[in-house]
Amino acid sequence: MLIRQYAHPADYSAVYQLWQSVGPGVHRGRSDTEPEIKKKLERDPDLFLVAEDQGQIIGTVLAGFDGRRGIIYHLAVSPEGRQQGIGAAMMREVEARLIAKGCLRCYLLVVPGNDIAVNFYTHRGWQEMDIHIFGKDLV
């Protein structure tokens, strides 16, 4: 398995298909369209990683850093690739990259009821926060 930086636009279809196949934990929206991903890559392309095995994308992690805080948007591993350390390896790599940028604190969102994800993240030192998340479409 190889963890490498996402290559746009070559990887887009495979990544989007992976996001569709992993179940309800990865929400896809307008910000996940190809033009929006391209805009995201203008800011920090080094924070979008894919895990590849024999030429197939089997995992992704998409993160961001605004100069103050980091955020993990999508961590996804194919159903066949789970329980092999792929997600953990991608998280270690993206966290190291965030630290190298000077990021002191990072956030991520988990949908209610996704106990597998909660266990995955708490096992790796992430702490649940008691906050409300608000969102608003600006366009």
N, C-alpha and C positions, 0 to 999 in steps of 0.2 A: 504494500500500500504506500502511496505517495501523497503527501499533503503539499499542495502548490497553490499559488495565487490563481484566482479565477481569471480566465481569458475571455474578454468580450470582443465580439459577439459569439465566438465559436462555442462557448460553454453554455450559453443562455438556455437553449432548448432542453438540454439534458438536466440542467439545474432546476428549471421550472417543472419538468416532469417529475423529478425527485420530490420537490415540494408538494406536488399533487398526490404523490403515492404514499406519503408517510403517515397519513391519518390526520385527525383533527387538531393536532398540536401546532401545526404551521399554518397560520392564516395568510392567505394571499390576497393582496388588494391592489389598488391603483399604483401604489409605490413599488410594486414588484413587476411592472411591465418593463419591457426591454428599454424604452426611452428613459424611464425613471431609474433603472439600474445603471444605465450609462451615465446619468447625472451624478449618481452616488459615487461612481468610480472616479469622477473628476476630483473628489475631495480626498478619499483615502482608499485607493485600489488595493493596498496591501492588507486591508482588513476584510477582504472577501476571499475566503479560502475554499478549496474543494479537496476532497479525498478521492483518489483515483486508484482503482485496482484493475489491472489488465486493460487499461484504456477506457474503463467505464467509471463515471462519476457515481460514487456510492455515499458521499457525504458532503455537506456544505456547512460553513458557518459564515454569517454575514454580520459584521460589526461596524460600529461607527465611533468616532471621537470628535467632539466639538471643540477641543482645546481645554476643556474643563472636566467633563465626564465622558465615560464610555458607555456604550449600549450594545448588547447582543440582540440582533433582530431575529435571525433564523439559524438555529442549529438543527440539522436534519441528517439522519443516517438511514439508508435503505433498510427495510425490514430484514433482508437477508444479511446485512452487515452489522446488525446490532449485537451487543454483548461480546464484542471483539476489541474494545478499547479505541474504536475509531472516533467516537464523539469526545471521549476524554482527551485523546491526542490533539484533536482540532481545538478544543477549548484551551489546552495548555499553550498551543502555538498562538492563538489569537490573543490570549491574555498576555503572553510575553511581548507580542507586538504592541499591545496597548501600553504596557509598562514602558517599553522603549520610547514611546511617544510622550511619556510624562503623565500618563493617566493614573490618578490616585484611587479613583472609585469608578465602578462600573455597575450598570443595572441590566436586568433582563426581565422579560414578561413571560409568565406561564399561565395558560388558560386554566380556569377553575376545573377541578376534577382530573387534571393530568398528573396523577400521582407518580407515574413513572418518571416524568420530568422533574417533579419536586424532589424525589429521592436522588436522582442523578445529580442535580445541582447542590443539594444540601450535603451530599457525600463529598463534594469538591469545595466545600467552604463557603458556598453562597448562603446568605441568610434571608429568610422570608421577612418582608417588611409589611407593616400594617398601614397601608396607604390606599387611597382611592386613585385610580387612573382616569383621567378625563381625556377625551379626544374631540377634535373638531375638524371637519373638512374645510379648508380655506378656499378651495376652488372647486 
